[in-house]
Amino acid sequence: MDNKWPIVVMHNVNSSNRCTEFVRIAIGLGYRTIVISQAQGSAAQKGIPNAQKLAYRAGVNFLFLNGLQDIVDLFSPEALVLVAPPPYGDKQLDEEFVESLKGKKVAIVFGGSDPGLSRKDLDMGETVQLPVGDIGSIGTIAIGLAKFKRRI
């Protein structure tokens, strides 16, 4: 499996700070392909350029796309996993779930705002939630990416 997998995605973001924090977290955990999709407002104007600069300096792949369908069209992941706040996830993001994805080409999607992922977005793939309460988008990203990294 080539080293671009898993692909990590932050979708529907309007904060420039969240863009850079997402990229810092993903780089710090060793992810090699980072995508921000559907950025709006200051996220699109300031956040994307700052995030891209961080990714470039770290030598990781960085893409800015219009939406989740672009991820499916460009990468053809075997699994599109959407990490949603409670109660929107169908399954718990636990070791058993992560283990079931091992060896697959996976795109992991997080909402970048609150709630971040629409019903239409959630219907595009498998939905999971963390076994904690709603801890906001950056908290969910940090814990979710750490859980995935232990196994993928």
Backbone torsions as a table, in degrees:
resi	resn	phi	psi	omega
1	MET	NA	130.5	-178.4
2	ASP	-72.4	164.7	-168.1
3	ASN	-81.4	8.5	177.1
4	LYS	-82.6	-13.5	-177.8
5	TRP	-94.6	147.8	-8.7
6	PRO	-73.6	155.7	175.7
7	ILE	-93.3	133.0	178.6
8	VAL	-111.1	138.0	-171.6
9	VAL	-132.3	135.3	166.8
10	MET	-112.2	123.7	-173.3
11	HIS	-117.7	139.8	174.7
12	ASN	64.4	72.2	-177.5
13	VAL	-124.1	144.0	177.2
14	ASN	-128.3	7.4	-179.2
15	SER	-111.4	127.0	179.0
16	SER	-65.9	-36.7	178.7
17	ASN	-63.6	-38.3	178.8
18	ARG	-64.4	-34.7	177.5
19	CYS	-60.5	-50.3	-177.1
20	THR	-70.1	-37.0	177.8
21	GLU	-64.8	-41.8	177.5
22	PHE	-58.7	-47.6	-179.0
23	VAL	-65.1	-42.0	177.7
24	ARG	-59.4	-45.0	179.9
25	ILE	-63.2	-48.6	-178.2
26	ALA	-61.7	-44.5	178.4
27	ILE	-64.1	-44.7	-178.7
28	GLY	-60.7	-30.2	179.0
29	LEU	-90.8	-1.1	173.3
30	GLY	91.7	14.6	177.4
31	TYR	-73.4	145.0	-172.5
32	ARG	-106.9	-16.3	178.6
33	THR	-132.5	118.3	-174.6
34	ILE	-122.3	133.2	-178.8
35	VAL	-128.9	137.4	167.5
36	ILE	-116.9	126.9	179.5
37	SER	-123.6	150.7	178.6
38	GLN	53.4	50.6	175.0
39	ALA	-80.9	142.1	-178.1
40	GLN	-134.4	159.2	174.2
41	GLY	59.1	-132.6	-176.4
42	SER	-66.4	-24.7	176.2
43	ALA	-62.7	-42.9	-179.5
44	ALA	-73.2	-37.0	-175.1
45	GLN	-81.8	-42.7	-176.1
46	LYS	-114.2	-38.3	-174.8
47	GLY	-66.4	-44.2	-178.8
48	ILE	-63.1	-49.8	178.4
49	PRO	-59.2	-40.7	178.5
50	ASN	-66.4	-42.0	178.9
51	ALA	-64.6	-40.8	179.5
52	GLN	-63.8	-38.8	178.9
53	LYS	-64.1	-43.6	177.1
54	LEU	-60.7	-44.8	-179.5
55	ALA	-64.6	-42.7	179.8
56	TYR	-61.1	-45.9	-179.9
57	ARG	-62.6	-31.1	-179.6
58	ALA	-86.7	-7.8	179.4
59	GLY	74.3	29.2	178.2
60	VAL	-108.4	159.6	177.5
61	ASN	-75.4	134.8	179.1
62	PHE	-136.4	130.2	177.0
63	LEU	-130.7	147.6	173.2
64	PHE	-118.7	116.8	-175.0
65	LEU	-123.5	162.9	-177.9
66	ASN	-73.1	-35.3	-176.6
67	GLY	-166.2	-179.7	-177.5
68	LEU	-67.4	-30.5	179.1
69	GLN	-61.6	-33.0	176.8
70	ASP	-61.6	-35.9	178.7
71	ILE	-65.8	-44.3	177.9
72	VAL	-62.9	-45.1	-178.1
73	ASP	-66.1	-41.5	-176.5
74	LEU	-78.4	-40.9	-170.7
75	PHE	-106.7	-21.5	-176.1
76	SER	48.1	58.7	-179.5
77	PRO	-66.0	149.0	175.4
78	GLU	-74.2	-24.8	177.2
79	ALA	-143.0	132.1	173.4
80	LEU	-111.5	108.9	-175.5
81	VAL	-106.4	123.7	-179.9
82	LEU	-109.4	119.5	-179.0
83	VAL	-93.7	112.7	-174.1
84	ALA	-115.2	156.0	175.1
85	PRO	-71.7	157.1	176.4
86	PRO	-60.2	142.5	6.5
87	PRO	-103.3	25.7	-170.6
88	TYR	-83.5	-14.1	178.4
89	GLY	-82.3	136.4	179.5
90	ASP	-78.3	-27.8	-177.6
91	LYS	-129.7	163.2	174.5
92	GLN	-85.3	139.8	174.3
93	LEU	-82.4	86.8	-178.8
94	ASP	-123.0	179.8	-176.4
95	GLU	-60.7	-38.0	-179.9
96	GLU	-62.5	-44.2	179.0
97	PHE	-64.5	-46.2	-179.6
98	VAL	-62.0	-40.9	179.3
99	GLU	-62.4	-34.2	-179.9
100	SER	-66.8	-17.1	-179.2
101	LEU	-96.5	-7.9	-175.2
102	LYS	-57.0	130.0	179.4
103	GLY	87.2	-5.3	179.5
104	LYS	-95.6	156.5	172.6
105	LYS	-82.4	108.5	-170.5
106	VAL	-119.3	137.2	168.4
107	ALA	-111.5	125.4	-177.2
108	ILE	-108.1	121.0	-173.0
109	VAL	-113.5	132.6	175.8
110	PHE	-122.8	147.1	173.4
111	GLY	-76.9	140.2	-178.1
112	GLY	-97.1	-4.6	176.9
113	SER	-139.9	-179.5	-178.6
114	ASP	-104.2	117.3	5.0
115	PRO	-81.6	-23.2	172.1
116	GLY	96.1	-43.7	-179.5
117	LEU	-116.6	124.9	179.9
118	SER	-80.9	169.8	176.7
119	ARG	-59.5	-40.4	177.7
120	LYS	-60.8	-42.5	177.1
121	ASP	-61.5	-48.0	-177.2
122	LEU	-62.0	-28.6	179.9
123	ASP	-75.6	-7.5	-176.9
124	MET	-80.5	-15.4	-176.7
125	GLY	-159.9	-160.8	178.0
126	GLU	-81.8	131.8	179.4
127	THR	-104.7	135.0	177.5
128	VAL	-132.5	161.8	175.2
129	GLN	-136.8	154.2	177.0
130	LEU	-74.0	149.9	178.5
131	PRO	-80.4	44.5	176.5
132	VAL	-137.5	175.7	176.1
133	GLY	-74.7	-174.3	178.7
134	ASP	-72.4	111.7	-175.8
135	ILE	-111.6	15.8	178.8
136	GLY	83.9	168.4	-172.8
137	SER	-68.3	-44.9	-178.1
138	ILE	-68.7	-39.4	175.6
139	GLY	-61.5	-44.1	178.9
140	THR	-63.2	-42.9	178.8
141	ILE	-61.5	-49.0	-176.7
142	ALA	-61.5	-49.5	-178.4
143	ILE	-69.9	-42.1	-179.9
144	GLY	-61.6	-46.9	179.9
145	LEU	-65.6	-36.0	176.8
146	ALA	-65.4	-40.4	177.6
147	LYS	-62.8	-44.3	179.0
148	PHE	-65.3	-38.7	-174.8
149	LYS	-64.8	-27.6	-179.8
150	ARG	-65.9	-22.9	-172.8
151	ARG	-121.5	-29.9	-174.5
152	ILE	-91.7	NA	NA
